[in-house]
Amino acid sequence: MTDPTATPAPVPQSERRAAPRSNLLASGQPLWKIYLAFLGPMVLSNILQALSGTFNGVFIGQMLGTQALAAVSGMFPIVFFFISLIIGVGAGSSILIGQAIGARDPHKVKVVAGAALALGLSIGLVVALFGGFFTDVMLRLLRTPPDIMEEAHRYAQIMMLAMPGLLTFILLTQLLRGVGDTVTSMNALILSGLTSAFLTPALIRGWLGLPQLGVASAAVASMVSFVVALGFMVWKLRRIASPLAPDAELLRALRVHVPTLKLVLRLGLPTAVQMITISLAEVVLLGLVNGYGADAVAAYGAVNQIVNYVQFPALSIGISASILGAQAIGAGQTARLPEILRTGYALNLAITGALIALGYVFARPLLGLFITRPEVLDVAQTLLHVMLWSLLVFGFGVITSSVMRSSGMVIAPTAVGIACIIAVELPAAWLMSGWWGLKGVWLAYPVTFCTMWLGYGLLYHYVWRQRDIRRLV
């Protein structure tokens, strides 16, 4: 493992010429322009990825009904659990890759990427092989209503088989962000979204002689679309000679390289643990929601769709802050880190704030895309109004945490996040659901986001700013 305190060795001149175009901070442009150039394709990518799920939700809800939508929505925490593992691997890897790009060390980029992809693919294969055996147990632990159990089980099993393609795709997009490329993943998601948008209704209705698969149509369409997207990315990365192109050097690095993975996991495992904690908390919250019946579960799924879109800019700004911070550290420009934080805050206020305002104005017609019954629509609108404003605070917390993580400080921010979930979100949801019913579950989100931002802020000002920040690779 590389000693984080060691002075980096000089980089050969031939290697210095190999990766200058990937260093975002080397352009000399104002920081807000660099942010937006990196952020724009990433936000669009997130929107396109969600649109695939949104279209599936619309098709399922409108063509198969509320019961089918509830069956699909109930799978969300399980999928999120496995995605969390890969997000942790990608988070640690993208920090190391960003620092290597800042230091103009393309060989280290290949080593980190190869080890990360080998681990990610292994996780996906294990989930595909063994996940199907435990689908029924997981759905029962979620207290899935009996009237949707059969459809939920069929959908869940196919999603387990789709995990190798889904998880590898998610990991590769994270690695691409580390080298400063958000355009390739955006183009891949366009292709993936178009594929899924056609296949889902085609499999529901049996167009072109395809079988009619009912609620499983969305899962099959997702599996095919991610395979197509991965094929496109392999071709595109080779064509543009990306630092992550699957050439001979990367294929040699595609192995479980223990020293590199130790560093990746040291940085990424805390993030994975936090994401898993979030997913388990969502399991508990969904269990509370399931107690109110299938209508409440359908409202839960529709509200999550809208919330996802409003969260995208905040999450993308946080990722941008992490990558820009890592590249600044790799290039020896740590003095730019506070500026990176301030610019991220300003963009979150402008972009996320505008989306929140639009969400309040157009809440009912947006939710009506997923829900056809007026009584369920009333419930969903109330829940959205309760927590939508707090996504601005959520964004501030994400950005603060991301800047700290870019330097390799991950355990303390993770501890703050997990403490807020366990000690604030879950007790608040349980208590307030007893006082105000289903509405009380959603009131726990604003309370948690505000507490989390406060914790990150104290950590940033009184601990992180006192550290001696150095590159890790």
C-alpha positions in Angstrom: 0.0 0.0 0.0 1.2 3.5 -0.8 2.3 5.4 2.3 -0.1 8.5 2.5 2.6 10.5 4.3 5.4 9.8 1.8 6.6 12.4 -0.7 5.3 11.4 -4.2 8.0 10.3 -6.6 8.6 12.5 -9.7 6.4 11.6 -12.6 8.2 10.8 -15.9 7.8 13.5 -18.6 6.3 10.9 -21.0 3.5 10.2 -18.5 2.9 13.8 -17.7 1.9 14.3 -21.4 -0.4 11.4 -21.3 -3.3 12.8 -19.2 -3.4 16.6 -19.1 -6.8 16.8 -20.7 -8.4 15.0 -17.8 -7.2 17.5 -15.2 -10.3 19.8 -14.9 -8.5 22.5 -12.8 -5.7 22.9 -15.4 -8.0 24.8 -17.8 -7.5 28.1 -16.0 -11.3 28.9 -16.2 -13.3 30.3 -13.3 -14.2 27.5 -10.9 -18.0 27.9 -11.4 -17.5 27.3 -15.2 -15.4 24.2 -14.4 -18.1 23.0 -12.1 -20.9 23.5 -14.7 -18.9 21.9 -17.5 -18.4 18.8 -15.4 -21.8 19.0 -13.7 -24.0 19.5 -16.7 -23.5 16.1 -18.3 -23.6 14.4 -14.9 -27.0 15.9 -14.0 -28.3 15.0 -17.4 -27.0 11.5 -16.9 -28.7 11.2 -13.6 -31.9 12.5 -15.1 -31.7 10.1 -18.0 -31.0 7.2 -15.6 -34.0 8.2 -13.5 -36.2 8.7 -16.6 -35.7 5.0 -17.4 -37.1 4.2 -14.0 -39.8 6.9 -14.3 -41.0 5.6 -17.7 -41.1 2.1 -16.2 -43.1 3.5 -13.3 -45.5 5.3 -15.6 -45.9 2.3 -17.9 -46.5 0.0 -14.9 -48.8 2.3 -13.1 -50.9 3.3 -16.2 -50.9 0.0 -18.1 -51.0 -2.5 -15.2 -52.4 -0.5 -12.3 -51.6 0.6 -8.7 -51.0 -3.0 -7.4 -48.3 -3.5 -10.0 -46.7 -0.2 -9.1 -46.6 -1.1 -5.5 -44.9 -4.4 -6.3 -42.1 -2.6 -8.2 -41.8 0.1 -5.5 -41.3 -2.4 -2.8 -38.1 -3.7 -4.4 -36.4 -0.3 -4.2 -34.7 -0.8 -0.8 -33.3 -4.2 -1.8 -31.8 -2.9 -5.0 -30.4 0.1 -3.2 -28.7 -2.2 -0.7 -26.6 -3.8 -3.4 -26.0 -0.6 -5.2 -24.6 0.8 -1.9 -21.8 -1.7 -2.0 -20.7 -0.6 -5.4 -21.1 3.1 -4.6 -18.6 2.5 -1.7 -16.1 0.9 -4.1 -16.6 3.7 -6.6 -16.3 6.4 -4.0 -12.9 5.2 -2.8 -11.7 4.5 -6.4 -12.7 7.9 -7.8 -10.8 9.8 -5.1 -7.6 7.8 -5.9 -8.1 8.2 -9.6 -8.8 11.9 -9.2 -5.7 12.4 -7.3 -3.7 10.4 -9.8 -5.1 12.5 -12.6 -4.1 15.7 -10.7 -0.6 14.3 -10.3 -0.5 13.2 -14.0 0.1 9.5 -13.3 -1.9 7.5 -15.9 -0.4 4.2 -14.8 -1.9 4.5 -11.3 -5.3 5.3 -12.9 -5.2 1.9 -14.6 -4.1 0.0 -11.5 -6.9 1.5 -9.4 -9.6 1.1 -12.1 -8.6 -2.5 -12.7 -8.8 -3.5 -9.1 -12.1 -1.7 -8.6 -13.7 -3.3 -11.6 -12.6 -6.7 -10.6 -14.2 -6.3 -7.2 -17.4 -4.8 -8.6 -17.9 -7.5 -11.1 -17.3 -10.2 -8.4 -20.0 -8.6 -6.2 -22.5 -8.5 -9.1 -21.9 -12.2 -9.9 -22.4 -13.2 -6.3 -25.7 -11.3 -6.1 -26.9 -12.8 -9.4 -26.0 -16.4 -8.3 -27.3 -16.3 -4.8 -29.7 -13.3 -4.5 -32.6 -15.2 -6.1 -32.6 -17.8 -3.4 -33.3 -15.2 -0.7 -35.8 -13.0 -2.6 -38.8 -14.4 -0.8 -37.2 -14.0 2.6 -36.2 -10.3 1.9 -39.7 -9.4 0.7 -41.3 -11.0 3.8 -38.9 -9.1 6.1 -40.1 -5.9 4.3 -43.7 -6.8 5.2 -44.7 -6.8 1.6 -48.5 -6.9 1.5 -49.8 -10.4 0.6 -51.9 -9.1 -2.4 -48.7 -8.0 -4.2 -46.3 -10.6 -3.0 -46.4 -12.8 -6.2 -45.7 -9.9 -8.6 -43.1 -8.4 -6.3 -41.3 -11.8 -6.1 -41.2 -12.2 -9.9 -39.9 -8.7 -10.4 -37.3 -9.1 -7.6 -35.8 -12.3 -9.0 -35.1 -10.8 -12.4 -33.6 -7.7 -10.9 -31.1 -10.0 -9.0 -30.0 -11.5 -12.3 -29.5 -8.0 -13.7 -27.1 -7.0 -10.9 -23.8 -7.8 -12.7 -24.6 -5.4 -15.6 -26.2 -2.8 -13.4 -23.4 -2.7 -10.8 -20.6 -2.7 -13.3 -22.2 0.1 -15.2 -22.7 2.2 -12.0 -19.0 1.6 -11.0 -17.7 2.5 -14.5 -19.6 5.8 -14.5 -18.0 6.6 -11.1 -14.5 5.8 -12.4 -15.1 8.0 -15.4 -15.9 10.9 -13.2 -12.5 10.5 -11.5 -10.8 11.1 -14.9 -13.0 14.1 -15.6 -15.3 12.4 -18.2 -19.0 12.8 -17.7 -20.0 12.8 -21.4 -19.4 9.2 -22.2 -21.7 7.9 -19.4 -24.3 10.5 -20.5 -24.3 9.1 -24.0 -24.5 5.6 -22.7 -27.5 6.5 -20.6 -29.2 8.0 -23.5 -28.9 4.7 -25.3 -29.9 2.7 -22.2 -32.9 5.0 -21.6 -34.2 4.6 -25.2 -33.8 0.9 -25.0 -35.7 0.6 -21.7 -38.4 3.1 -22.8 -39.1 0.9 -25.8 -38.8 -2.6 -24.3 -40.9 -2.0 -21.2 -44.2 -1.2 -23.0 -43.3 -3.7 -25.7 -43.0 -6.5 -23.1 -46.2 -5.4 -21.4 -48.3 -5.4 -24.5 -46.4 -8.1 -26.5 -45.4 -5.9 -29.4 -43.4 -7.4 -32.3 -44.2 -10.9 -31.1 -42.4 -10.4 -27.8 -43.8 -12.2 -24.7 -46.2 -10.4 -22.4 -44.3 -10.3 -19.1 -46.5 -8.1 -17.0 -44.8 -6.4 -14.0 -41.5 -8.3 -14.9 -41.3 -6.3 -18.1 -39.5 -3.4 -16.4 -36.9 -5.7 -14.8 -36.2 -7.4 -18.1 -36.0 -4.1 -20.0 -33.5 -2.8 -17.4 -31.3 -5.8 -17.7 -31.1 -5.5 -21.5 -30.6 -1.8 -21.5 -27.6 -1.9 -19.1 -25.9 -4.6 -21.2 -26.4 -2.5 -24.3 -25.0 0.6 -22.5 -21.9 -1.3 -21.3 -21.2 -2.5 -24.8 -21.4 1.1 -26.0 -19.1 2.4 -23.3 -16.4 -0.2 -24.1 -16.5 0.8 -27.8 -16.5 4.5 -27.0 -13.7 4.5 -24.4 -11.4 2.7 -26.9 -12.3 5.1 -29.7 -11.4 8.2 -27.6 -8.3 6.6 -26.1 -9.7 7.2 -22.6 -7.4 6.5 -19.6 -10.0 3.9 -18.7 -10.2 2.3 -22.2 -10.1 -1.5 -21.9 -6.7 -1.9 -23.4 -4.0 -4.5 -22.6 -2.7 -2.5 -19.6 -6.2 -2.2 -18.0 -6.9 -5.9 -18.7 -3.7 -6.9 -16.9 -4.8 -4.7 -14.0 -8.3 -6.3 -13.9 -7.6 -8.5 -10.9 -8.1 -8.4 -7.1 -4.9 -6.5 -6.4 -4.8 -6.6 -2.6 -2.6 -3.5 -1.8 -4.7 -1.3 -4.1 -8.0 -2.7 -2.8 -6.9 -2.1 0.8 -6.6 1.6 0.0 -9.8 1.7 -2.1 -11.7 0.0 0.7 -10.2 2.1 3.4 -11.6 5.1 1.6 -14.7 3.5 0.2 -15.9 1.1 2.8 -17.1 3.8 5.2 -19.2 5.2 2.4 -20.6 1.8 1.6 -21.4 1.3 5.3 -23.2 4.6 5.4 -25.1 3.8 2.2 -26.0 0.4 3.6 -27.2 2.0 6.8 -29.3 4.3 4.7 -30.8 1.4 2.8 -31.5 -0.5 6.0 -33.2 2.6 7.4 -35.3 2.7 4.2 -36.2 -0.9 4.8 -37.4 0.0 8.3 -39.3 3.1 6.9 -40.8 1.0 4.2 -41.9 -1.5 6.8 -43.8 1.4 8.5 -45.3 2.5 5.2 -46.3 -1.1 4.3 -48.4 -1.1 7.5 -50.7 1.5 5.9 -51.4 -0.8 2.9 -50.7 -0.9 -0.9 -52.0 2.6 -1.5 -49.4 4.0 0.9 -46.7 2.0 -0.8 -47.8 3.3 -4.2 -47.6 6.9 -2.8 -44.2 6.1 -1.4 -42.9 5.0 -4.8 -44.4 8.1 -6.6 -42.9 10.5 -4.1 -39.5 8.9 -4.4 -39.6 9.4 -8.1 -40.1 13.2 -7.7 -37.6 13.5 -4.9 -34.9 11.7 -6.9 -35.1 14.4 -9.6 -34.8 17.2 -7.1 -31.9 15.5 -5.4 -29.9 15.0 -8.6 -28.2 18.4 -8.8 -27.3 18.3 -5.1 -25.8 14.8 -5.4 -24.0 15.8 -8.7 -22.6 19.0 -7.2 -21.3 16.9 -4.2 -19.6 14.4 -6.6 -18.1 17.3 -8.6 -16.8 18.8 -5.4 -15.2 15.5 -4.5 -13.5 15.0 -7.9 -12.4 18.7 -8.1 -11.0 18.4 -4.5 -9.2 15.2 -5.3 -7.6 16.6 -8.5 -6.6 19.8 -6.6 -4.9 17.7 -3.9 -3.1 15.6 -6.5 -1.9 18.8 -8.2 -0.7 20.3 -4.9 -3.4 23.0 -5.0 -5.0 22.4 -1.6 -5.6 26.2 -1.1 -8.4 25.9 -3.6 -10.5 23.5 -1.4 -12.5 26.2 0.5 -13.3 27.9 -2.9 -14.5 24.5 -4.2 -16.8 24.3 -1.2 -18.2 27.8 -1.5 -18.9 27.4 -5.2 -20.7 24.1 -4.6 -22.9 25.8 -2.0 -23.8 28.7 -4.4 -24.7 26.2 -7.2 -26.8 24.1 -4.8 -28.7 27.2 -3.7 -29.4 28.3 -7.3 -30.2 24.9 -8.9 -31.7 22.8 -6.2 -33.6 25.8 -4.8 -35.2 26.4 -8.2 -36.2 22.7 -8.6 -37.8 22.7 -5.1 -39.9 25.7 -6.0 -41.1 24.0 -9.2 -41.8 20.9 -7.2 -44.2 22.7 -5.0 -45.9 24.4 -7.9 -46.4 21.3 -10.0 -46.6 18.6 -7.4 -50.0 17.3 -8.3 -49.6 17.0 -12.1 -46.2 15.4 -11.6 -47.4 12.8 -9.1 -50.4 12.2 -11.4 -48.0 10.7 -14.0 -47.7 7.7 -11.6 -51.0 7.6 -9.7 -54.5 7.5 -11.2 -56.6 7.3 -8.1 -57.5 10.7 -6.5 -57.3 9.5 -2.9 -53.8 8.0 -3.4 -52.8 11.2 -5.2 -53.9 13.3 -2.2 -51.7 11.3 0.1 -48.7 11.5 -2.1 -49.0 15.3 -2.5 -49.1 15.8 1.2 -46.0 13.7 1.8 -44.1 15.5 -0.9 -45.0 18.9 0.5 -43.8 17.8 4.0 -40.2 17.1 3.0 -39.4 18.7 -0.3 -37.9 21.9 1.1 -35.3 20.0 3.2 -33.5 18.7 0.0 -31.7 22.1 -0.1 -30.3 21.4 3.4 -29.5 17.8 2.2 -27.4 19.3 -0.6 -25.4 21.5 1.7 -24.6 18.5 3.8 -23.6 16.4 0.8 -21.2 19.0 -0.5 -19.5 19.6 2.8 -19.0 15.9 3.3 -17.7 15.4 -0.3 -15.0 18.0 0.1 -13.7 16.4 3.3 -13.8 12.9 1.6 -11.8 14.1 -1.3 -8.8 14.4 1.0 -9.2 10.9 2.3 -11.0 11.8 5.5 -14.0 9.5 5.3 -14.5 7.8 8.7 -15.5 10.9 10.6 -18.1 12.1 8.0 -19.4 8.6 7.8 -19.8 8.4 11.6 -21.7 11.6 11.6 -24.0 10.4 8.8 -24.7 7.0 10.4 -25.3 8.5 13.9 -27.9 10.9 12.4 -29.7 7.9 10.6 -29.7 5.6 13.7 -30.1 8.2 16.5 -32.3 10.7 14.7 -34.1 9.5 11.5 -35.4 6.1 12.7 -36.6 7.2 16.2 -38.1 10.3 14.8 -40.0 8.4 12.1 -41.3 5.9 14.6 -42.4 8.5 17.1 -43.9 10.9 14.7 -45.8 8.2 12.8 -47.4 7.4 16.1 -48.5 11.0 16.4 -49.3 12.0 12.8 -49.6 8.7 11.0 -48.0 8.3 7.5 -47.2 12.0 7.4 -45.0 11.5 10.5 -42.7 9.1 8.6 -41.8 11.9 6.1 -41.3 14.5 8.8 -38.3 12.5 9.9 -36.4 13.5 6.7 -36.2 17.3 7.3 -35.2 16.6 11.0 -32.4 14.3 9.8 -31.1 16.5 7.0 -30.8 19.5 9.3 -29.0 17.5 12.0 -26.6 16.0 9.5 -25.6 19.3 7.9 -24.9 20.7 11.4 -22.7 17.7 12.2 -20.8 18.0 9.0 -20.3 21.7 9.4 -18.9 21.3 12.9 -16.5 18.6 11.7 -15.4 20.7 8.7 -14.6 23.8 10.8 -13.1 22.3 13.9 -11.4 19.1 12.7 -10.9 18.9 8.9 -9.5 22.4 8.4 -6.7 21.7 11.0 -5.4 18.7 9.0 -2.3 18.5 6.8 -3.8 17.4 3.5 -1.6 15.3 1.1 -2.3 13.1 -1.9 -2.8 9.4 -1.2 -1.4 7.9 -4.5 
